[in-house]
Amino acid sequence: AVLRRHAEGFSPRDLDAAGLAPVVTVDEIHAAQRAAAAVSVADDVLGYVVDLAQATRRSPSVQLGVSPRATTALLAAAKVWAWLGGYPAITPDHVQTMLVPTWRHRIRLRPDAELEGVSVDSVLAWVVQQTRVPV
């Protein structure tokens, strides 16, 4: 059915033809982005994010840990999560909540670890457990 619609000229960019209407304006999206970007981050929480990233590189099951870009993505996701919850600053809990969905696809396991049944989620749980949480 999907291919038939495309063959008949369906364009996923034509929202009106798809029967979709916007629920927010572009200005509202930009305002939300600015508000989330304004959520503050204490130095000890920044250090925590760095420590988590470094821990992915120390895991014996990991061939390739998260990159600096993945680390900034986690910070941005934690800021959005905090903003959505009405918090003026991110906490380690915000970081931990967003860690798996942000980093799950950014880690490459060692082939032998995969053969042993190790999952990225279990590695990330280990990373959180092994990393000191700022108080």
C-alpha positions as CSV (number, residue, x, y, z in Angstrom):
1,A,0.0,0.0,0.0
2,V,2.9,2.4,0.8
3,L,4.6,1.7,-2.6
4,R,1.2,2.0,-4.4
5,R,0.6,5.5,-2.8
6,H,4.1,6.6,-3.8
7,A,3.7,5.2,-7.3
8,E,0.5,7.3,-7.6
9,G,2.3,10.5,-6.7
10,F,2.0,10.6,-2.9
11,S,4.5,13.1,-1.4
12,P,5.3,12.8,2.3
13,R,6.2,16.5,2.2
14,D,2.6,17.4,1.2
15,L,1.0,17.5,4.7
16,D,-2.3,18.8,3.4
17,A,-2.7,15.9,1.0
18,A,-1.8,13.5,3.9
19,G,-4.6,15.1,6.0
20,L,-2.2,16.4,8.6
21,A,-2.4,19.9,10.2
22,P,0.3,21.5,12.3
23,V,-0.3,21.5,16.1
24,V,2.4,24.1,16.8
25,T,3.8,27.0,14.8
26,V,7.4,27.3,13.7
27,D,7.8,30.2,16.2
28,E,6.5,28.0,19.0
29,I,9.1,25.4,18.1
30,H,11.9,28.0,18.1
31,A,10.7,29.3,21.4
32,A,10.8,25.8,22.9
33,Q,14.3,25.3,21.5
34,R,15.5,28.5,23.0
35,A,13.9,27.7,26.4
36,A,15.5,24.2,26.5
37,A,18.9,25.6,25.5
38,A,18.6,28.1,28.4
39,V,18.3,25.3,31.0
40,S,21.5,25.6,33.1
41,V,24.1,23.0,33.8
42,A,26.4,22.9,36.8
43,D,30.1,22.1,36.3
44,D,29.8,18.9,38.3
45,V,27.0,17.7,36.1
46,L,29.1,18.5,33.0
47,G,31.9,16.5,34.5
48,Y,29.5,13.7,35.1
49,V,28.5,13.5,31.5
50,V,32.2,13.5,30.5
51,D,32.9,10.7,33.0
52,L,30.0,8.6,31.6
53,A,31.4,9.0,28.1
54,Q,34.9,8.0,29.2
55,A,33.4,5.0,31.0
56,T,32.0,3.7,27.7
57,R,35.5,3.7,26.3
58,R,36.8,1.7,29.3
59,S,34.2,-1.0,29.2
60,P,35.8,-4.4,28.2
61,S,32.8,-5.1,26.0
62,V,33.0,-2.0,23.9
63,Q,35.0,-1.7,20.7
64,L,34.1,1.9,20.1
65,G,32.7,4.2,22.9
66,V,30.6,7.3,22.5
67,S,32.1,10.3,20.7
68,P,32.2,14.0,21.7
69,R,29.2,14.5,19.4
70,A,27.3,11.8,21.3
71,T,28.2,13.5,24.6
72,T,26.9,16.8,23.4
73,A,23.7,15.0,22.2
74,L,23.2,13.6,25.7
75,L,23.6,17.0,27.2
76,A,21.1,18.5,24.9
77,A,18.6,15.7,25.5
78,A,19.0,16.1,29.3
79,K,18.4,19.8,29.0
80,V,15.2,19.2,27.0
81,W,14.0,16.6,29.5
82,A,14.7,19.0,32.4
83,W,12.8,21.8,30.6
84,L,9.8,19.5,29.9
85,G,9.7,18.7,33.6
86,G,9.9,22.4,34.6
87,Y,13.4,22.2,36.0
88,P,15.7,25.3,35.7
89,A,18.8,23.1,35.6
90,I,19.7,19.5,34.7
91,T,20.4,17.0,37.4
92,P,22.2,13.6,37.2
93,D,18.7,12.0,37.0
94,H,18.0,13.8,33.8
95,V,21.3,12.7,32.4
96,Q,20.6,9.1,33.4
97,T,17.1,9.1,32.0
98,M,18.3,10.2,28.6
99,L,21.5,8.2,28.5
100,V,20.1,4.9,27.0
101,P,17.9,6.5,24.3
102,T,20.6,8.9,23.3
103,W,23.6,6.6,23.3
104,R,22.1,3.1,22.5
105,H,22.9,3.4,18.8
106,R,26.2,5.2,19.3
107,I,28.3,2.3,20.9
108,R,29.9,-0.5,19.0
109,L,30.3,-3.7,21.0
110,R,33.3,-6.0,20.5
111,P,32.3,-9.0,18.4
112,D,33.1,-11.5,21.1
113,A,30.9,-9.6,23.6
114,E,28.0,-9.7,21.1
115,L,28.6,-13.5,20.7
116,E,28.4,-13.8,24.5
117,G,25.1,-12.0,24.6
118,V,26.2,-8.7,25.9
119,S,23.8,-5.9,25.0
120,V,24.5,-2.2,24.6
121,D,21.8,-1.5,27.2
122,S,23.6,-3.8,29.8
123,V,26.9,-1.9,29.0
124,L,25.2,1.4,29.6
125,A,23.7,0.2,32.8
126,W,27.3,-0.8,33.9
127,V,28.5,2.6,32.9
128,V,25.9,4.3,35.1
129,Q,26.7,2.0,38.0
130,Q,30.5,2.5,37.7
131,T,30.4,6.3,37.4
132,R,30.3,8.5,40.5
133,V,27.2,10.6,40.7
134,P,27.7,14.2,41.8
135,V,25.8,15.3,44.9
